[in-house]
Each structure stands twice: as C-alpha cells, then as structure tokens.
C-alpha cells in the first residue's frame, strides 16, 4: 500500500536491492556454475558472512554437500520452475542448526540463474506442536491413579488365588496357574510404571551442572549398553548451571542415550552430546501470558536409520514405540520430566541423523563448590 507522502513515481525509483534488503527472508541468486551473484542483508546475517565475502563464494561454500537444498536446486534445474520445501534442516558451522522453509525458483529473465529464498521458522513454531505432548501425559495421569487403585488391588487377589490353586492341581495344570501369576506380575509392573505419570507433587529443583549429568550417563553407557558406541562431546565450557532436578535429568538423558545407542549401527555407531547457549530463545507457554526464557540447549544426536515420518507427530505419546518389545512409555516419561523441570523437548530425524534437543531454564543460583569443576571430560573423542 502506498503512503500519502510517497508518490507512485517515487516508488518506481526504488532500487530492487533496497526492497530485497527489507525482507526477513534470506535471498541468494545462484548462477549456473553455482557462483553467488547476489545476497541480501538477511542472507548475510543467516550465513554470518559479509556481502564482499559472499560475492567471492559459491553455494557449495555455504552448504555441506549432503544438504537437501542441493536436491531442490537439482530439481529446479531439471525442469521444475519453482519448488518449495517446508521444515528443512539447515546445519552449517556458520548458521548452526536452523529449521527453514526453502523456495528455489528459476530466473526466467536470466537463463541458468536461480533464486533461493530461506525463511527461518521460529523456535516457537518448531516446538509449539511438541508442547501438546504434555497434554497427552496429563491425560493419562488420572487414568494412572485410577488404575493403581482399581487394577492393582484385584490383581493381587487374582495372583493369590492362582498360588492357592497351584497347591492342589496336577503338574500339567500348574503351567496354567504359573501363567496367571506371570501375567499378573507383568500387568502390575506396567501399572507401576504408569504411576509415575500421576505424581503431582512439586519437584525439588536447584542449580545443576549439566556436563556432570551427561558425563555420568556417558560412563554408565560405556560400561553397559553403549560399550561398542563412540561417544563424541561438544560442550560449551562457559554454560551457566541449569535449573532442574539432577536425578530426574540423569533419568532423561539415560533414556535418550540408551535409545540412541540402540538405534546406531553395530559398526561405526556414534552418539554426539552437545551443549550450547542460545540467546533470545523465549516463547509463550500454553495457558500463560508470560514468555519463558529457555537459553540452555542440550542435543543428543545419533547416526542411526532415523525415525519414520509417520511416527513424528506421535513419538512422545504414551504407548507409541518403534521397538518390537517396547512399552511406549519411555519418551512419554521423558517429555513429562522435561516439562516438570520447566523445559521443552523437540526432535528432528532423517536417515543417518536423529537429534533430540532439550531446552532448559538457567538457574539463578550458583553451583555448590563440589559441582564447580568438571564439565569434566568435555574433550574426549573429539
């Protein structure tokens, strides 16, 4: 819309570059030899490079060779005039990990050239639908409490009756009474695992050295389920303490790292643990008018086959599992614990790379002296 103080004739004199520099989207013009012909201001910020540096660069200098953006470029050059991909992961040393929508389009006026547009999706956009998993865990809290009372008590009676019957039946029938007892025990174990969802007492939180938590979990893994896995740590040594419950955070990362170790290939399996401080990460929580600051990010990444796309929207729901003998409560419990500690969890997955990222609040208290040192072994296997 034109303002009253600006004539249409004035607008005709606007430089195209000035218009593109006003956009939030990063815009690159790529020649047929992949050289960069133009980059707007948003592209300079996204790729953390000056215009003079970008002018001498190629698109292959900005993105890793396995970036899905090159597939879009290939499709456009193969005959599709415009193609848009939503939710691509842009991951480079300069940009860090970003979730973006990318559009690639041919420049009809300049044959061989194409335009790439990167629209970054906000943190809130990335994790907003993940927050609904908290509602899923809350919805089974009441059911858990009901099951504890309505199922465990009669279950004990059934098991006791089976034990009494076992004393007066033939050896052949004892197999059936033992089956009743075993199945009763299995149901009781499942109910007890679900009972944790009904726990509503506030948890005790305090300053936690997250690197000590990760190193403890790593040591447990190396001496057990992850003994054949290579662990790679990339810790930010300046990270302030996390606000949370230490034992519960150990449980969270033990679960995530165990899942990662089970997913990686037997030969060449890798699990990466990364911590970072993210400035300006704030978003509104459901039911709250205030915006929560969650600057501390912990990422657990593995090089397994990835999680199938049809599981993505339900991965944190109770009773959803990718394991043949899994109960489907592990990640639901992780989601609940992270939420109880004031954080959020999200994930991204494709073949060869699955990442679970947890954003946590920063503690306002200092670490106790015994936890001050030992971000510990943050340089192992790097």
C-alpha positions in Angstrom: 0.0 0.0 0.0 1.4 3.4 -0.9 1.5 6.1 1.7 0.1 9.6 1.1 3.6 11.0 1.3 5.1 8.7 -1.3 4.1 9.1 -4.9 3.9 6.2 -7.4 6.6 7.9 -9.3 8.9 7.9 -6.3 8.3 4.1 -5.9 9.4 3.5 -9.4 12.8 4.8 -8.4 13.3 2.2 -5.6 16.3 0.0 -6.1 15.4 -3.7 -6.2 18.3 -4.3 -3.8 16.7 -1.9 -1.2 13.4 -3.8 -1.4 15.1 -7.2 -1.0 17.2 -5.9 1.9 13.9 -5.1 3.7 12.8 -8.7 3.7 13.2 -11.1 6.6 13.8 -13.9 4.2 17.4 -14.6 3.1 17.7 -14.4 -0.7 20.5 -15.7 -2.8 20.9 -15.6 -6.5 22.9 -18.6 -7.8 24.5 -18.8 -11.3 24.6 -22.0 -13.4 28.1 -22.7 -12.1 26.9 -22.3 -8.5 28.6 -19.0 -8.0 26.7 -16.5 -5.9 25.5 -13.5 -7.9 23.6 -11.7 -5.1 22.8 -11.9 -1.4 20.5 -9.6 0.6 21.1 -8.4 4.1 19.1 -11.3 5.7 21.4 -13.8 3.8 24.4 -12.0 5.3 23.0 -12.5 8.8 21.9 -16.1 8.2 25.2 -17.3 6.9 27.3 -14.9 9.1 29.3 -13.6 6.1 29.7 -10.1 4.7 28.5 -9.2 1.2 32.1 -8.9 0.0 32.8 -12.5 1.3 29.6 -13.8 -0.3 30.4 -12.1 -3.6 33.5 -14.4 -3.9 31.8 -17.5 -2.8 29.9 -20.4 -4.3 26.7 -22.0 -2.9 28.9 -25.1 -2.2 31.0 -22.9 0.1 27.9 -22.2 2.2 26.3 -25.5 2.5 27.6 -29.1 3.1 27.5 -31.4 0.2 24.7 -33.5 1.7 22.4 -30.5 2.3 18.9 -31.2 1.0 19.0 -27.7 -0.6 21.1 -29.2 -3.4 18.3 -31.6 -4.2 15.9 -28.6 -4.7 18.5 -26.9 -6.9 18.8 -30.1 -9.0 15.0 -30.4 -9.4 14.6 -26.8 -10.5 17.4 -27.1 -13.0 15.8 -30.3 -14.2 12.7 -28.6 -15.3 10.6 -27.5 -12.3 10.3 -23.7 -12.4 9.5 -23.3 -8.7 9.7 -25.7 -5.8 9.2 -25.1 -2.0 10.3 -27.4 0.8 9.0 -26.8 4.4 10.9 -27.7 7.5 14.4 -28.3 6.0 17.2 -28.5 8.5 20.0 -26.0 7.7 23.1 -27.1 9.6 26.4 -25.4 8.9 29.3 -24.2 11.2 28.2 -20.6 10.4 24.5 -20.9 10.8 24.3 -23.6 13.4 21.2 -25.8 13.2 18.2 -23.9 11.8 14.8 -25.1 10.7 13.8 -23.2 7.5 11.4 -23.2 4.6 13.3 -23.0 1.3 12.0 -21.9 -2.1 14.0 -22.4 -5.3 12.9 -20.7 -8.5 14.4 -20.2 -11.9 15.1 -16.6 -13.2 13.3 -16.6 -16.5 14.9 -13.3 -17.4 18.4 -14.7 -16.8 18.7 -18.2 -18.1 20.8 -20.5 -15.9 20.3 -18.4 -12.7 18.0 -19.3 -9.9 16.8 -17.7 -6.7 17.0 -19.4 -3.3 14.8 -18.0 -0.5 15.3 -19.1 3.1 12.6 -18.3 5.6 13.6 -19.3 9.1 11.0 -20.9 11.3 10.8 -19.6 14.8 11.7 -21.7 17.9 8.1 -21.3 19.0 6.9 -22.6 15.6 9.3 -25.6 15.9 8.2 -26.7 19.3 4.7 -25.5 19.6 3.1 -28.7 18.5 5.5 -30.6 20.7 4.1 -28.9 23.8 0.8 -30.7 23.1 2.5 -33.9 24.3 2.3 -32.5 27.8 -1.5 -32.7 27.4 -1.1 -36.3 26.4 0.9 -37.2 29.5 -1.6 -35.2 31.7 -4.5 -37.1 30.2 -3.1 -40.4 31.4 -2.3 -39.1 34.8 -5.9 -39.5 36.1 -6.0 -42.9 34.4 -2.8 -43.9 36.1 -4.2 -43.0 39.5 -7.4 -44.9 38.7 -5.5 -48.0 37.5 -3.3 -48.0 40.6 -6.4 -48.3 42.8 -8.8 -50.2 40.6 -6.4 -52.7 39.0 -3.6 -53.4 41.4 -5.8 -54.5 44.3 -7.9 -57.1 42.4 -4.8 -58.2 40.6 -3.2 -59.1 43.9 -6.3 -61.3 44.6 -6.0 -63.0 41.2 -2.4 -63.8 41.8 -3.0 -65.1 45.3 -5.9 -67.3 44.1 -3.6 -68.8 41.4 -1.0 -69.5 44.1 -3.6 -71.4 46.2 -4.9 -73.3 43.2 -1.3 -74.3 42.3 -1.0 -76.3 45.6 -3.9 -78.7 44.7 -3.7 -79.2 40.9 -1.8 -81.6 38.7 1.7 -80.9 37.3 0.1 -80.2 33.9 -2.3 -77.7 35.4 0.4 -75.9 37.3 1.7 -74.5 34.0 -1.6 -72.6 33.7 -1.5 -71.3 37.3 2.1 -70.1 36.8 1.0 -68.4 33.6 -1.7 -66.5 35.5 0.9 -65.4 38.1 3.4 -64.3 35.5 0.8 -62.3 33.5 -0.4 -60.7 36.8 3.1 -59.7 37.6 3.5 -58.2 34.1 0.4 -56.1 34.4 1.3 -55.0 37.9 4.8 -53.9 36.6 3.1 -51.9 33.7 0.7 -50.2 36.2 3.6 -49.3 38.5 5.5 -47.7 35.5 2.4 -45.7 34.7 2.0 -44.5 38.3 4.8 -42.0 37.8 2.6 -40.0 35.5 0.2 -39.4 38.3 2.8 -37.9 40.6 1.7 -34.3 41.1 3.9 -33.2 44.0 6.3 -30.3 43.0 9.8 -31.5 42.4 12.8 -30.1 44.2 15.0 -28.1 41.7 18.3 -26.3 42.0 21.4 -25.4 40.1 22.7 -28.4 38.1 26.0 -28.8 36.2 24.6 -30.4 33.1 28.0 -31.5 31.9 28.4 -33.7 35.0 25.0 -35.2 34.3 25.9 -36.0 30.7 29.3 -37.4 31.7 27.7 -39.7 34.3 25.3 -41.0 31.8 28.0 -41.5 29.3 30.1 -43.5 31.8 27.0 -45.7 32.5 26.5 -46.3 28.8 30.2 -47.0 28.1 30.2 -49.8 30.7 26.9 -51.3 29.5 24.6 -50.8 26.6 26.9 -48.4 24.8 30.2 -50.2 25.1 30.6 -50.5 21.3 29.5 -47.0 20.6 31.7 -44.0 20.0 30.7 -41.0 22.2 31.6 -37.5 20.9 31.1 -34.5 23.2 30.9 -30.9 22.2 30.4 -28.9 25.4 30.2 -25.2 25.9 32.5 -24.7 28.9 31.0 -21.3 29.7 27.5 -22.7 30.1 25.8 -21.5 33.3 24.1 -24.0 35.6 20.7 -25.5 34.6 17.7 -25.1 36.9 16.3 -28.6 37.4 16.3 -31.8 39.4 19.6 -33.6 39.0 18.3 -37.2 39.4 15.4 -36.6 37.0 17.7 -35.1 34.4 20.0 -38.1 34.7 16.9 -40.3 34.0 16.0 -38.2 31.0 19.4 -38.4 29.3 19.9 -42.0 30.3 16.7 -42.8 28.4 17.7 -40.7 25.4 21.2 -42.0 25.1 20.1 -45.6 25.6 17.6 -45.1 22.7 20.4 -43.6 20.6 22.8 -46.5 21.4 20.2 -49.0 20.4 19.5 -47.2 17.1 23.1 -46.8 15.8 24.7 -49.4 13.6 26.9 -52.1 15.3 29.9 -50.9 13.3 30.6 -47.2 13.3 27.8 -46.2 15.7 28.2 -42.7 17.0 26.3 -40.7 19.7 27.0 -36.9 19.9 26.3 -34.9 23.0 26.3 -31.1 22.5 25.5 -28.2 24.9 25.1 -24.6 23.8 23.7 -21.3 25.0 21.1 -19.8 22.7 20.5 -16.1 23.0 16.9 -14.8 22.8 15.1 -18.1 23.0 11.8 -17.1 24.5 8.3 -18.3 23.8 4.8 -18.3 25.4 3.8 -21.4 27.3 0.2 -22.6 26.9 -2.1 -21.0 29.5 0.4 -18.4 30.4 0.7 -14.7 29.4 4.4 -14.6 30.2 7.2 -15.7 27.9 9.6 -18.3 29.2 13.4 -18.0 28.7 15.0 -21.3 27.9 18.5 -20.5 26.7 20.3 -23.7 27.6 20.2 -26.4 24.8 21.3 -30.0 25.1 21.3 -32.1 21.9 21.7 -35.9 21.7 22.4 -37.0 18.2 22.9 -40.4 16.7 23.8 -41.8 13.2 21.1 -44.5 13.2 18.5 -45.1 10.5 16.2 -42.3 11.7 12.6 -42.3 12.8 9.9 -43.0 10.2 7.9 -39.9 9.2 4.5 -41.5 10.3 5.8 -41.6 13.9 6.9 -38.0 14.1 3.6 -36.5 15.4 3.1 -39.2 18.0 6.5 -40.1 19.2 6.0 -38.7 22.7 2.5 -40.1 23.1 2.1 -42.9 25.6 2.1 -46.4 24.3 3.8 -45.4 21.0 7.0 -47.2 20.3 9.3 -48.2 17.4 10.7 -51.2 19.4 9.3 -54.7 19.0 9.1 -55.2 22.8 8.9 -51.6 23.9 6.1 -50.4 26.2 5.9 -46.9 24.6 6.2 -45.1 27.9 9.9 -44.1 27.8 9.7 -41.0 25.7 6.3 -40.1 27.2 8.0 -40.1 30.6 11.0 -38.1 29.2 8.5 -35.5 27.9 6.8 -35.3 31.3 10.0 -35.0 33.3 11.4 -32.3 31.0 8.1 -30.4 31.3 8.2 -30.8 35.1 11.7 -29.3 35.1 10.5 -26.2 33.1 11.9 -27.2 29.8 10.7 -28.5 26.4 11.9 -31.3 24.1 11.9 -31.5 20.3 13.4 -33.8 17.7 14.4 -33.9 14.1 15.2 -37.0 12.2 16.2 -38.2 8.8 18.2 -41.3 7.7 21.6 -41.2 9.3 20.8 -38.4 11.7 18.4 -38.1 14.6 18.6 -35.3 17.1 16.7 -34.8 20.3 17.1 -31.3 21.6 16.1 -30.2 25.1 15.8 -26.5 26.1 16.2 -25.8 29.8 15.9 -22.8 32.0 19.0 -21.2 33.5 19.4 -21.3 37.3 19.5 -18.1 39.2 21.6 -19.8 41.9 25.3 -20.6 41.8 26.6 -24.1 41.7 27.8 -25.6 45.0 31.6 -25.8 45.3 31.7 -29.5 44.7 30.0 -29.1 41.3 32.0 -26.1 40.1 34.6 -28.1 38.3 34.2 -30.9 35.9 32.5 -30.0 33.0 34.8 -32.9 33.3 35.7 -34.8 30.2 34.3 -32.5 27.6 37.2 -33.1 25.2 37.0 -36.9 25.0 36.9 -38.4 21.5 36.6 -35.1 19.8 
